[in-house]
Amino acid sequence: MSGQIPLDPATMELIEGDLEKETIQVMENLKAVLEAAQMTFEHVVKTSIFLSDMNNFVEVNKVYAKYFNEETAPARETVEVANLPKFVRVEISMTAVA
């Protein structure tokens, strides 16, 4: 899946100002894409997390972890980048296999 940012699909507005809410929106966007393909987070084999500031890792990871079973969580990489689309703080992409 292409990377998702904290964009509310109902309003096309960015969720901003609260990193937890931003990350929840990203994960819910990914969940919607998975569901449209008749899959779940159990089908995810790899994720890439892009952060504008690696100091945000702990907070993003707390939300991210709620969407996966710790024992079967996919491979993951997390990188800090200079800029993300629309200058958001978090973007996550995933690879899922049916």
MARDRENRO-311765 format. One record per residue: residue number from 1; residue in three letters; z, y, x of N, C-alpha, C in turn. Coordinates in Angstrom, 2 decimals. Layout:
N
R   num   residu      n_up   n_north    n_east     ca_up   ca_north   ca_east      c_up   c_north    c_east
R   NUM      ALA         Z         Y         X         Z          Y         X         Z         Y         X
...
END
This chain:
98
R   num   residu      n_up   n_north    n_east     ca_up   ca_north   ca_east      c_up   c_north    c_east
R     1      MET      0.00     -1.18      0.83      0.00       0.00      0.00      0.00      1.23      0.87
R     2      SER     -0.68      2.22      0.40     -0.64       3.52      1.08      0.77      4.06      1.05
R     3      GLY      1.07      4.92      1.99      2.39       5.52      2.04      2.68      6.32      0.79
R     4      GLN      3.92      6.24      0.35      4.37       6.99     -0.82      5.37      8.05     -0.36
R     5      ILE      5.28      9.20     -1.00      6.18      10.31     -0.74      6.97     10.57     -2.02
R     6      PRO      7.99     11.42     -1.98      8.81      11.65     -3.18      8.13     12.54     -4.22
R     7      LEU      7.01     12.09     -4.69      6.24      12.80     -5.70      6.51     12.15     -7.06
R     8      ASP      6.96     12.92     -8.01      7.21      12.40     -9.36      5.87     12.28    -10.07
R     9      PRO      5.43     11.05    -10.38      4.11      10.89    -10.99      3.99     11.50    -12.39
R    10      ALA      5.10     11.68    -13.06      5.06      12.26    -14.41      4.76     13.75    -14.37
R    11      THR      5.27     14.44    -13.33      5.09      15.88    -13.26      4.22     16.33    -12.09
R    12      MET      3.97     15.39    -11.17      3.23      15.67     -9.92      3.95     16.72     -9.08
R    13      GLU      5.25     16.81     -9.26      6.10      17.72     -8.47      6.87     16.90     -7.44
R    14      LEU      7.11     17.50     -6.29      7.92      16.86     -5.27      9.39     16.90     -5.64
R    15      ILE     10.09     15.81     -5.36     11.54      15.79     -5.45     12.03     16.31     -4.11
R    16      GLU     12.81     17.38     -4.11     13.24      18.00     -2.86     14.71     18.38     -2.92
R    17      GLY     15.31     18.50     -1.73     16.65      19.04     -1.63     17.77     18.01     -1.61
R    18      ASP     17.48     16.76     -1.92     18.49      15.71     -1.92     17.82     14.46     -1.38
R    19      LEU     18.12     14.12     -0.13     17.42      13.02      0.54     17.57     11.69     -0.18
R    20      GLU     18.73     11.45     -0.77     18.92      10.21     -1.53     17.93     10.15     -2.71
R    21      LYS     17.84     11.23     -3.47     16.92      11.28     -4.62     15.47     11.19     -4.15
R    22      GLU     15.16     11.82     -3.03     13.81      11.75     -2.48     13.45     10.30     -2.14
R    23      THR     14.37      9.60     -1.50     14.11       8.22     -1.10     14.02      7.30     -2.32
R    24      ILE     14.87      7.53     -3.31     14.77       6.75     -4.55     13.40      6.93     -5.17
R    25      GLN     12.90      8.16     -5.21     11.58       8.40     -5.80     10.50      7.66     -5.02
R    26      VAL     10.57      7.68     -3.69      9.61       6.94     -2.87      9.65      5.46     -3.23
R    27      MET     10.85      4.90     -3.29     10.98       3.47     -3.57     10.52      3.14     -5.00
R    28      GLU     10.79      4.01     -5.94     10.33       3.79     -7.32      8.80      3.88     -7.40
R    29      ASN      8.21      4.77     -6.62      6.74       4.85     -6.57      6.17      3.56     -6.01
R    30      LEU      6.78      3.03     -4.96      6.32       1.77     -4.38      6.50      0.63     -5.37
R    31      LYS      7.61      0.63     -6.08      7.87      -0.39     -7.10      6.79     -0.37     -8.17
R    32      ALA      6.38      0.82     -8.60      5.35       0.95     -9.62      4.01      0.40     -9.13
R    33      VAL      3.67      0.64     -7.87      2.43       0.09     -7.31      2.51     -1.42     -7.26
R    34      LEU      3.64     -1.95     -6.82      3.82      -3.40     -6.79      3.68     -4.00     -8.19
R    35      GLU      4.34     -3.40     -9.16      4.28      -3.91    -10.53      2.86     -3.86    -11.08
R    36      ALA      2.11     -2.83    -10.75      0.72      -2.74    -11.21     -0.12     -3.88    -10.65
R    37      ALA      0.29     -4.40     -9.49     -0.40      -5.53     -8.86      0.28     -6.85     -9.22
R    38      GLN      1.18     -6.82    -10.19      1.95      -7.98    -10.64      2.75     -8.61     -9.50
R    39      MET      3.38     -7.75     -8.72      4.23      -8.19     -7.61      5.57     -7.47     -7.68
R    40      THR      6.48     -7.90     -6.81      7.81      -7.29     -6.70      8.09     -7.04     -5.22
R    41      PHE      9.26     -6.51     -4.93      9.65      -6.29     -3.54      9.78     -7.62     -2.78
R    42      GLU      9.92     -8.71     -3.49      9.97     -10.03     -2.84      8.64    -10.38     -2.17
R    43      HIS      7.56     -9.76     -2.59      6.23     -10.01     -2.02      5.96     -9.18     -0.76
R    44      VAL      6.83     -8.24     -0.46      6.62      -7.33      0.68      6.94     -8.07      1.98
R    45      VAL      5.99     -8.00      2.92      6.18      -8.67      4.22      6.39     -7.68      5.36
R    46      LYS      6.05     -6.42      5.15      6.23      -5.42      6.21      6.30     -4.03      5.60
R    47      THR      7.19     -3.21      6.16      7.27      -1.82      5.73      7.24     -0.91      6.96
R    48      SER      6.74      0.29      6.73      6.78       1.33      7.74      7.44      2.55      7.10
R    49      ILE      8.49      3.01      7.74      9.20       4.20      7.27      8.92      5.33      8.25
R    50      PHE      8.47      6.43      7.70      8.16       7.61      8.51      9.16      8.70      8.13
R    51      LEU      9.87      9.21      9.11     10.87      10.25      8.88     10.52     11.50      9.67
R    52      SER     10.78     12.65      9.08     10.59      13.90      9.81     11.73     14.15     10.78
R    53      ASP     12.85     13.43     10.58     14.02      13.58     11.44     14.76     12.25     11.48
R    54      MET     14.82     11.60     12.63     15.47      10.30     12.75     16.95     10.36     12.39
R    55      ASN     17.54     11.54     12.40     18.93      11.68     11.98     19.11     11.34     10.50
R    56      ASN     18.03     11.26      9.74     18.09      10.91      8.32     18.03      9.40      8.09
R    57      PHE     17.94      8.62      9.16     17.75       7.18      9.02     18.85      6.51      8.20
R    58      VAL     20.10      6.80      8.49     21.21       6.12      7.81     21.15      6.35      6.30
R    59      GLU     20.91      7.58      5.89     20.87       7.89      4.46     19.67      7.23      3.78
R    60      VAL     18.51      7.27      4.41     17.32       6.62      3.86     17.54      5.11      3.80
R    61      ASN     18.11      4.54      4.83     18.32       3.10      4.91     19.26      2.60      3.81
R    62      LYS     20.26      3.40      3.45     21.17       3.01      2.37     20.42      2.79      1.06
R    63      VAL     19.49      3.68      0.76     18.69       3.55     -0.46     17.71      2.39     -0.32
R    64      TYR     16.99      2.36      0.78     16.00       1.31      1.05     16.61     -0.07      0.88
R    65      ALA     17.80     -0.28      1.42     18.46      -1.59      1.40     18.76     -2.08     -0.01
R    66      LYS     18.92     -1.18     -0.96     19.21      -1.58     -2.34     18.03     -2.27     -3.02
R    67      TYR     16.85     -2.14     -2.47     15.65      -2.70     -3.08     15.27     -4.07     -2.53
R    68      PHE     15.99     -4.54     -1.52     15.66      -5.81     -0.88     16.88     -6.70     -0.77
R    69      ASN     16.63     -7.99     -0.79     17.65      -8.99     -0.50     17.80     -9.02      1.02
R    70      GLU     19.00     -8.83      1.51     19.22      -8.73      2.96     18.69     -9.96      3.70
R    71      GLU     18.81    -11.13      3.11     18.40     -12.36      3.77     16.88    -12.53      3.85
R    72      THR     16.16    -11.89      2.94     14.70     -12.05      2.91     13.96    -10.73      3.10
R    73      ALA     14.66     -9.72      3.55     14.04      -8.40      3.74     12.86     -8.51      4.71
R    74      PRO     11.82     -7.72      4.47     10.62      -7.79      5.31     10.83     -7.15      6.69
R    75      ALA      9.89     -7.44      7.57      9.88      -6.76      8.86      9.73     -5.26      8.59
R    76      ARG     10.33     -4.45      9.48     10.30      -3.01      9.24     10.25     -2.26     10.56
R    77      GLU      9.52     -1.16     10.51      9.56      -0.22     11.62      9.89      1.14     11.04
R    78      THR     10.60      1.93     11.82     10.95       3.28     11.41     10.61      4.21     12.57
R    79      VAL      9.85      5.24     12.27      9.44       6.17     13.31      9.64      7.61     12.84
R    80      GLU      9.94      8.45     13.81     10.01       9.89     13.55      8.65     10.48     13.84
R    81      VAL      8.18     11.33     12.94      6.89      11.97     13.11      7.03     13.49     13.00
R    82      ALA      6.07     14.20     13.54      6.13      15.66     13.55      6.00     16.24     12.14
R    83      ASN      5.08     15.70     11.35      4.86      16.20      9.99      4.43     15.05      9.10
R    84      LEU      4.74     15.20      7.82      4.32      14.25      6.79      3.58     15.03      5.71
R    85      PRO      2.84     14.32      4.85      2.12      15.02      3.78      3.07     15.93      2.98
R    86      LYS      2.59     17.11      2.71      3.34      18.13      1.96      4.67     18.47      2.63
R    87      PHE      4.80     18.12      3.91      5.99      18.42      4.70      7.26     17.79      4.13
R    88      VAL      7.11     16.59      3.51      8.27      15.87      2.99      9.08     15.30      4.15
R    89      ARG     10.28     14.80      3.84     11.15      14.25      4.88     11.01     12.74      5.05
R    90      VAL     10.44     12.05      4.05     10.33      10.60      4.12      9.04     10.13      3.45
R    91      GLU      8.40      9.16      4.09      7.24       8.47      3.53      7.41      7.00      3.91
R    92      ILE      7.09      6.12      2.97      7.19       4.68      3.23      5.91      4.01      2.77
R    93      SER      5.37      3.13      3.64      4.23       2.31      3.26      4.66      0.85      3.36
R    94      MET      3.95     -0.02      2.65      4.29      -1.43      2.63      3.05     -2.30      2.62
R    95      THR      3.24     -3.52      3.11      2.23      -4.57      3.01      2.87     -5.69      2.18
R    96      ALA      2.19     -6.10      1.13      2.70      -7.17      0.26      1.63     -8.25      0.15
R    97      VAL      2.11     -9.48     -0.01      1.22     -10.63     -0.13      1.61    -11.41     -1.39
R    98      ALA      0.62    -11.71     -2.19      0.88     -12.46     -3.44      1.06    -13.94     -3.14
END
